[in-house]
C-alpha cells in the first residue's frame, strides 16, 4: 500500500490547485461547495457550464487513455485531483456518472463504435448520464429487476419496457444506462443486458420525486417501448450482470478520496463550532470527535489499499467493506454535528426549508446507509463474496 507521493506527484498537485484557484472565481464563485448531497438541485446550469470549463482545461476524465481525450493520469494523480478538487470547493459534478462510471465501463467492456460515439461528448462536458439500476422491488436486491428488453427481428433495435426509480438527476441528463432482462424466462443475475439509452425520445417519461424538503433530485423513469439501437448493448445479451458489477467496482474508485476530503471539511466545521460554543469541553464530545478523526484516517488507508483492484472494475476484499464503513461513519458524524450544535440544531435559518450545512448533513446522512445497497445487504455481500461464508437462505424462486 502506497501512502506517500513522489515529487512529480506533488508538482501535479500544485498544478491542479493553481488551476482550480484561477477558475473557481468570477462566474463560478457562487458554486463553490455547492451541488453536493442534499444540494444537487441547485445551480444546475452553472455546474454544466463548469463541466465545459473543466473540459477546456483537460480536467475531465483524467484517468482515461489519451486516445480518448484523457490524461492517462496515474492512480496517484487521480487521487490528488479529487483531493484538491474537494479542498478547493469544486461543485458537485454534473458529469460525475459519465466521467467515473459510464466512461470506464465502456473502456473496459464497450465496443470501439460505442467508445467513439459516447466518450468524446462526456469528455467535452456536453453529455450527461444517469444510472438506471434500481426499480420498485429491486433496489438493494438488484438481481430482482423486471425491466425487459426485446429485440426486433427486422431492425435489430431493442425495445425497453419497465420502470426505474431513485434515478438521480435523470431530468437533467441526456442518457441513461439501463440494466434490463433480455431473456424473459431468466431469473436473478442471469439473462440480463446492459443498454445505453437516450432519454430524449418517445417512450421515456421522467417524473421527479418531490421530497419533504421540497426538492426533487431523484426521479422515476418509465420506459414504454423506448428504443435502443442494436449496437448500444454493452457486451453480449446475457452479459449485463458482469458489466453492471464491473461498473459498481469503478464506483468505489479514486473519487472516494475526494469524498473523504469533503468529510474532512465537515469534521473541521464541527470542530470549529465545538470550540466556539464550548461543546469541546464535554469529554464525551471530545471522545466522539477523536473517534471521527480516527475513523476518517482508517477510511483513507483502506481506500489506498483498495485502489489496487483490476482495470475491469473487479473489487478487492478491501473494497467490499467501503460502502458499509463510510455510510455508518458519515451517519454518526451527522449525529455528532447535531449534538455539537445543541439547541441551535432545532432552529432553521429561514423558512420553509433553509437548513444550515450541518442540519443538512444530519438529515441526508439518514439515506447514506440505504442507497447503493442497504447496510444489511452490504453485510451479506461482505460475508458471502469477501469471506466466502454460506449464502443467506432464500425462499423458493429467489
N, C-alpha and C positions, 0 to 999 in steps of 0.2 A: 504494500500500500504506500503510495507516494503522498507525502503530506507537505512537501515544500515545492517551491517553484524556482526555475532557473533564472539567471539574469536576463535572458532573452524573453522569458515569460513576463518578468516584471516590467520590461520595456514595453511589451504588448499591453500590459495593464495600464501603463501611463498613457499609451496611445488611445485606448478605449476611454479612459476617464477624461482626457482632454477633449475628445470629440463630443462626448456627452455634455460636458460643461459648455462647449461652444454652441451646441444646438438645442439644448433644453432651455431655451430662453425665447424672448420676443413672443411670437405667435404660439409657441409651445410651452411657455412658462406656466400657464394655468393648469396644464395637465400633469405636472409633476406629482407623483404619488397618487394619481387618480386612476380609476378604472380597474381596481383590484376587486377581490371578492366582496360582494355587497355593494359595489360601486360600478359594476360592469355596464350599467345602462347609461352612464354619464360620458359626455364628450366623445361620442362615437365618431362623428365626422372628423373631429380634430385628431383622434387616435388613428383613424385611417390615413389621414394626411401625414401623420408621424411615421406610419409604416413606409410611405413613399420616401420620406426624408431618410429613414434608416437604409432603404434600398439604394438611394443615391450615394450614401457613404459606404456601401458594401457591408452593412452590418446586419442584414437579414441572412438567415440560412448559413451562418459562417462555418458550420461543420460539414456542409455539403461539399462534394468534389468541385474543384474549379471548373471542370467540364460543364457543370450545371449552374454556374454562377456563384458558387460558394467560395470560401477562402481555404478550404481543406484544413481548417483550424484543428490543432491537436485537442485532445480531451482537456489538457491543462488550460489551453487558451479559451476553450468554450466555457470552462468553469469560471475563468477570470472575467469573461464578458458578462456572464449572468450575474456574477457578484457585483461588478462595477455598475451594471445597469440598475440593479436594485439599490445600490448605495447612492446613486445619483438621483433616485426618484423617478426612474423611467416609468411611463404609464403602462397599465395593463395592455398587453399586446393583442391587438385585433387579429394579427396574423399568427398567433401562437399555434393554433391547431395545424395550419398549413405548414408552418416552419418546422415544428418539432414532432408532428405526428404523421400528417399526410406525406410530406416530403420524404422523410427517412423510410417510411413504409414502401413508397414507390421505388426508392433507390434500392431497397432490399428485395422486393418481390415483383415490382412492376415491369411491364414491357418497355422497350425503347420508345414505342409510339406513345405510351402513356406518359413517360417521362418528358418527352418533347412537347406534349400537349399541356400538361398541368404544372410542371415545375417552374418554367420561366415566369408565369403570372404570380406565383407565390413569391418567388424571389424578388420580383419587382414591386411587391406590396400592393397589388391591384386586384387580387383574387383572394377571397376569404372563405374559410371552410368551417363546417360544424361536424359534429360526431353523431351518427345515427346508430347507436347501440341499444340503449335502454328502451324497454317497452312496458306498458302496463302488465304486470305479472312476470316481467323478465328484466329486473333491474340488477340486483346483486347476482341472481341466478341467470346470467346472460344466455346460457345454452338453452333456455326455455323460450327463445324468441319464436314468434309466429309469422312475422312479416315474410311474404313469399315473393319469389321472382320466377316468372315463367318466360321461357324464350320462344319467340315467334319463329316458326319453322321456315317462313319465307324470308323475312328481313334479317333474322338473327338478333334483332333487338330484344332486350329484356323488358318485361312489363312488371313493375313492382307494386305490390298492394299490401297495405298494412299501416301500422302506426308506431311512431317513435315518440318518446316523451323525455322531458328534462333536457331538451336539446339546447344547450347554451348558445345564445346569440344566433340562432337559426334565422331569425327575421332580419339580421344584418349580414347574412352570409350569401355567397354565390353558389356554393357547392356543399354537399354532404356525402360522407362515405357511409354506406349502409350495409349492415350485416343482415342477410336475408336467406330464407330457406329455398334452395333450388330443387330439392327432392322432397315432394310432399309426403312421401312415406318415411322420411327420415325422422330421427329424434335426437335430442340433445345436441352435441357438437358435431354430429355427422350431417352431411348433405347441405352445407351452408356455402354461400358465396359472398364475396366482398366487392361491393359495387361503388363506382364513382358517379354521383348523380347530380345533375344541375337542378337547383331549387326554383329557378325562374322558368317554369313550364306548366302547362295544363296538367292536372293530375296531382299537383302538390299543393296542399293547404297548410299554412303555418298559423297556429293560434297561440299567442303569448299567454303564459300562465301568470296572472296577477297575484302577487304575494301580499302578505299582511302589511308590508312596508309600502305598498302601492306601486312597487317597481315590477318589471317583468323581463328579466334577462333569460328566463327559461321559456321553452315552448313545447307544445305538442305539434308534431308534424305528421300529416296524413298523406299517404300515397294511394292514389286510385288509378291504377294502370299508368303510373309515371314511367317515362321511357328512359332506358339506359342503353346506349349503343353497345353492340356486340363486343367491341374492343375495350369496353370500360369495366369489365370484370377483372379484378386483380388476381392473377393465378388462374387455375382451372376451376370449373364448378366443383364444389366439394372441398376446396382449399380454404374456404372462408375462415374457419376456426384457427387454422395455422397463421393466416395473415393477421387476423384480429388479435391473437395472442402476441405476435411479433410487435404490433402497434402498441399494445399495453406495456411491452418492455421498453419501448422508446419513451413512453410517458414517464418512466422512472429514470430518466436520463439526466444530462448535465443541468437542465433547468432547475432541478431540485436544489442545487446550490444557491441559485438566485432566490428561490423560495425561502431558503433559510436566512438569507440576508434580510428579507422582509420581516421574518420572525425576529431577527436581532433588533431591527428598528422598533418593532412593537415592544419588545422587552426593555429596550433602552428608555422608551417613553414611560413605561410602567415604573421603572426605577427612578426616573426623574420626578414623577408625581409623588412617589413614596417618600422621597427625600424632602420634597417641598411641603407636603401636608402632614408630615410626621408619622406616616404609616410605617416607615422604615424602623421606627423604634419598637415596633411589635416584633418579638422574637419569632413568632410563627410566620409572619410576613417575610422576615429576613430569610428564614429557612426555605420557604417556598420560592423566593427569588433565586436563592442559591441552587435549588433543585432544578429550576427552569434553565439556569445558565449551564449547569452540568448536562442536562438533557439535550440542549441545543448543540453543545460541543460533541456529545456522543453521536447525535444525528449527522453531524458533518463528517466525522471519521467513518461512519458506516457508509455514507454516500461516496466517499472517496474509494472505499473498498468495492462497492457495487458497480462503479463505472468501468470495471474491467470486464463487463459482460460482452457477449458477441455482437458483431455488427448487424446481425439479423434480429436484434431486439430480444434475444434469449436472456432470461433472468438468472442471475446467480442467486444462491440462497440468501445472501445478504440483502438483495433487492426485495425478496419476498416479504420481509418484515417492515419495509419502509412505510407503506401506507398506514398500517396499524400504529406504528410508532409515532409518526408525525401528527396524525389526526388526534390521537389521545393527548399528546403533548400540547397541541395547539388549543384543544378544548380546555385543558387545565389552565393554560395561560389566560384564556378568556375569563375563567372564574377568578383567577388571581387579580386580573385587571379590575373587576368589579369590587373585590374586597379592598384593594388599594384605594379606589375612588371613595369608598364608604357611602354615606348618604347621598353624595352627589351622583352616584350611579343611577339613582332613581329619577333624576331630572333630565329633561331634554332641552337642548338649546333653543329650539323654536318648533312650533307645530307645523304639520302634524307628525312628520317622521324625520326631523333633522337630528340625527344622532351624532354624538362625537365619535372619534375613531375607536376609542376603547369600548364604548357601548356597542358599536357595530361589530367589533371584534368578538365580543361575548355572544351576541345573537347569531352571527354567521358561523362561528365555530361549532354551533349545535349540529350543523349539517356536515361538518368535516368527517365525522365518524359514520356517515350514511352513504354519501355519494361515492362513486368509484368502487363500490363494494363495501358493505357494512363491516364494522369491526368483527361481528360474528362470522361473516363469510371469510374475512381475512384470516381469522384464526384457523378456520378449516383449511384454507389454501396452504398456510404455513405447515400445518400438521401433515396434510396429505402429500403435497408436492415438494416441500423443502425437507421434511423429516421422514417421509416415506411411511407414515403411520397408516393404519387401515382407514379406508374411506368411511365417512359417515353413513349409517344405514339409511336407505331411501325406500320409499313406498313403491308399490307396483307402478310401472310406467315411468319412473323417474330416472 
